Amino acid sequence: MTDLTHSSFNPRFALWAFIKEHRVWMASLTILLLLALVNPPQARDSAVFAGGALLGTAPYLVLSIAIAAWAGATGADNLMAKAFTGAPRWRMLRGAGAGGLSPFCSCGVIPLIAALLAMGIPLSAVMAFWLASPIMDPSMFFLTTGVLGVDFAIAKTLAAIGLGMVGGLVVHLLSAGGRLADPLRQGVGNGGCGGARMRAPKPVVWRFWEEAERRSKFWQDGWKNSLFLAKWLFLAFIVESLMLAWIPAETITKVLGGDGLGPIITATLVGVPAYLNGYAALPLVGGLIEQGMAPGAGMAFLVAGGVTSIPAAMAVWALARFHVFVIYIALSLSGAFASGLLYQIWQAL
């Protein structure tokens, strides 16, 4: 006779397993339900905002998820791994350069980062790509040129590549002796804990759709990454909507005004919970600079906001182990401050 007291048949264990598996969706639902009780219009606005933000980022997310799934299904991830091999300095330079050219935002790049780490690419090269990617891309360069000028756009591009290079170097030094092995959380990517080992080389099958097993892998990986991103980003965008509603823009303007090192430090810290995406932040920074805000503070705000905004930080938290998350945040903040300070000095010359 089957033992009905076994954990698999125990309703308490089943309920706990359900909550654990769907805790992120439940957190989003709980926030919306609480808002519906105390502020129904805000609950509606937050739900609409989160849904619209997901739709707005969908092209980048779909492209990123498709690339990650395609790499796994075809075996092209082996070629991607080779692109990040070689001498450490070249790995980091290629990673930072690719990040500066990639069209992925700090959230949309997450599935690709997971795939790169899961196949065993060194964290130093991935970190260089990871830090540089959300700061600049081709479309952002031209928009920045139109709003803030070509000098600012060039400086922001150099900041992206420089932050990637320095961040990759720091991680390379910290990785000595395997101290940063297994950067992914368990269950993320290809097993998480196996992410530090390079796969055995296999032939690349470009026409993966001709093999049932590879087709299955493509759709399974794509679906898994889609659910992973959707649940975390939906929660992040709900939080972002509340920041938009409850933190007046005038407050940010007052905090970031002034000259000297103070505004750069403040802009770096304010950039952490920045609720504006990179494109929407440009007009704000342009207006603040016209009102007398130090250009260096504007640079620090844009760099910090792009890399460490709440949605980005939550996505990184869900993907990486705690020590990798701390390193990512520390590099982002220090890099944003250094970028603002150097740009301020450049402007003063």
N, C-alpha and C positions, 0 to 999 in steps of 0.2 A: 504493500500500500504506500502511496506517495505521502511523504511527510509534509503536511500543509503548514507546519511551523517554519519550514525552510525560508530563508530570506527572500528567495525569488517569488514566493507566494504570500509573503507578508505585506499587507496593504501599507504599513508604515514605511517599509523599505521601498515599496513601489512609488509611494508618494514622494519620498525623499529623492529617489532617482529622477523622477519627473521634474521636481523643482530644480535639482542640480543641473539637469540638461537644458532646461528652458529658463534659467534664472534671469538671463539678460532680457528676454522678451517680457518676463513677468515684471521686471523692474520698470520697463517702459510703460507697461499697462498700469502698474501701480501709480506711477507719477501722473498719468493722464486721468485716472480715476479720482485721485486726490484733488487734482485741479478741477475736475468736473463738479466736485462737491463744493469747493470754496470759490472757484472762479471759472464758471462754465465758458465764457468767451475765450479766456486764455487757453483752456483745454482744447477748444476747437482750433484756435490759432496755432498752438504748438503741434497738434496732429497734422494740420495742413502744411505747416512749415517743414516738419520732418519728412513728410511724404514728398513735398516739392523739392527739398534738398536732395533726397535720394534720386529722384528723377533727373535733377540737374546734373548730378555727378555720374549718372548711369553710363554715359558714353565712355568715360575714363575707367570706370569700374569694370564694365563689360570687356573693354579692350585688355585691361590688366588681367582679369580672370581668364580670358581666352588665351592670352600669351602663356600664362602659367600652366593651364590645362594642355595646351598644344605642345609645350615643351616636354611635359611628362608623357604624353601619348606618342609622340614621334621619337622620343629619345634625343631631341635636340638640346635637352638640358646638359648633355655631355659637352656639346659645342659651347654652350654658355659658360660651363665650368672652365673650359680651356681658355676662354676669353679673360677669365679672372685669375689665371695662373701666371707663373713666371716670377720675376723678382718682385718683392713686396712693393717697391716704389712705383713700378709700372702697373701693378694691380690696382693700387690706390689711385693713380693718375687716371687710368681708364675708367675706374668706377666713378670718380668724381666728375670726369668729363661726360660720361654717359648720363649721369644724374642731371647735369646741367642742361642736357639736350632732350631728356625724356619728357613726355607730356603728362606724366603722372603726378597727381597731388600727393600729399603726405598720407592720405588714407587709401587712395587708389593704388598706390605702389605696394601695399601690404601683401597681397597674394604673391606678387613677383618676388618680394623679399623672402617670404616664407619658402618659395620654391628654391631660390638660390641657396638659402641656408640649409634646407633639407637635403640638397644634393651634395653638401660638403664644401661649398665655396668658403674660403676664409672670411671670418667675420670682419676683418679689417677692410677688405675690398668691398664687402656688402655695405658696411657702415659708411664708407666714402660715398657710395651711390645713394644710400638711404638719406644722408644728411643733405646732399646737394640737390636731390630730385625735387622736393617741394618748393625750393626757393626760386628757381628759374627754369623756364622752358622757352622755346622759340616764340610762341604766341605771347607769353608774359613779357618777353624782351621788347617786342614792338609796342605793346600796350604801355609798358613802363616808360618807353621813350616818348610816347605821345603825351603822357600825363606829367612825368617828372623830368623828362629830358634824357638825351642820349648818355650824358655823363653818369647820371644816376643808374641808368640801365646797365651800362658797362660795369660800374662799380658793384652792382648787385650780382651780376654774372660772376665777377671775380670773387665776390664774397661766397657764392655758392660753391665754386670750385675749390677755393681756399679752405672753406669749412670742411668740405669733403676730404681734402688731402690731409689736413691736420687731424681731423677726427679719425681717419683711417690709420694714421701714424700712431696716434695715442692708443688705439685699440690693438694695433700690432705689438706695441711695447707691453701692453697689459696682458697680451695673450701668451707671453713667454711661459713655457712650462705647462701649457694647457689650462691656464686659469680661467679662460673664457670658453671652454668646450661646452657643447650642447646648449647653444643660445636660445633655442626655441622651447616654448612650453610643451609639456607632454601632450601628444595628440594633435599638435599643429604641424602642418606640412606633412612630410613623409615620416611620421613616427616621432617627430620632435627630438627625442633623445638620440636618434641616429643621425642628426643633422651635421655632426662634425666629421663624418666619414665620407670620403668621396666614393661614389658608386663605381662599380667595375664598368669600364667602357663597353658600350654595346652599339651595334650598327644603328644609324639613324634611318627611320622609315618615314619619309616625308608624306607619303600617301597613306597616312595612318587609318583613314576611314575604310580602307579595303580589308582591314583585319578587325574582326568582331571584338577581340580582347582590347585592342587599342581604342576602338570607338567607345567601348564601355568605360575605359579608364578616363578618356577625355570628358565624358558627360558626368561621371561620378566625381572627378576632381573639380570640375566646374561648378556642379551643384553644391558640393561641400564648401568651397570657397565663397560661393554666393550667399549661402545661409550664414556663414561665419561673418562676412562683412555686413550683411543686411542687419543682423541683430545688434551689432555693436554701433554701427553708424546711425541706426534709427534712434537708439538711446542717446548717442552723442548729439544728434541734431535736436532732440527734445531739450537737452540741457542748453544747447546753443540758443534755442528760441527763447528760453527763459532769461538768458543773459541779455538778449536783445531787448526784451520787454522790460526788464527790471534794472538795467544799468544804463542811465542816460548818456547819450553821446557827449553832452556838455561836460560831464564828469571826466571822461577820457581826455577831452580837449584841455581841461584845466590841469590835469595831472601831467600831460606831456609837454606843456608849454615851458618856455625858459631856455637858458643857455647853460654851457658848462657840462661837466660830467654827470651831474644829477639827472638831467632829462634822459641821458643815454641809459643810465642804470634803471631809471623808472620805466622807460620804454621797453627795455629788455624784460623786466618783470611783468609789465602789463601785457606784453606780447604772449605770455604763457596762456592766459585765459582769453586771448583775443577771439572775439566772436565773429569777426569778418574774415571771409576768404581772401586769398591774395588779390583777386581782381577787384573786389569791392573795397579793399583797404587802400588801393592806390589813390582814388579821389580824396579820401579822408586825409591821408598823409600829405597829398599835394596841397589841400586847403590849409592844413596845420602849418606847413612850411611857409605858405604865403602869409600866414598870420604871425610868423616869427619863430616857429618851432625850429630848433637846430636840425639841420639835415642829417646829422649823425644819429639823432634820436629817431628820426623817421626810418633810417636804414635799420637800426637795431629793432624797431618795432616790426618791420616787415619780415626780417629774417627770423626773429623769435616767434612771431605769430604764425609764419608759414610752417615752421618745424615743430613747434611745441603747443599749438592750439589745443583746446580741449578735445575735439574729435580725433586729432592726430595722436595725442597722448594716450587716449583711451584705446585706440587701435593698436598702438605699440604695446601697451600694457597687456592687451589680450593675446598678443603674438609672442612676445619675448619674455624670458625669465627676468626676475626682479633685478638682478645685478646688471643685466644688459639694458633694461629700462632706465636704471639710474644713470648709467654711463651715457645713454642717448640724451637724456634730459640735461645732464651736466655739460656735455659737449655742445648741445644746442644753445644753452644760455651763455656759456663763455664765448662761443663763436659769434653769437648775435652781438654781445657787448663789444668784442674785438672789432667786428665789422663796422659797427657804429662809430667807434672811437677812431679807427683808421680813416674812415670816410670823412669824419669831422676834421681830422688833421690835414687830409688831402685838400679839403675845401678852404682851409685856412692858409695854405701855401700860396 
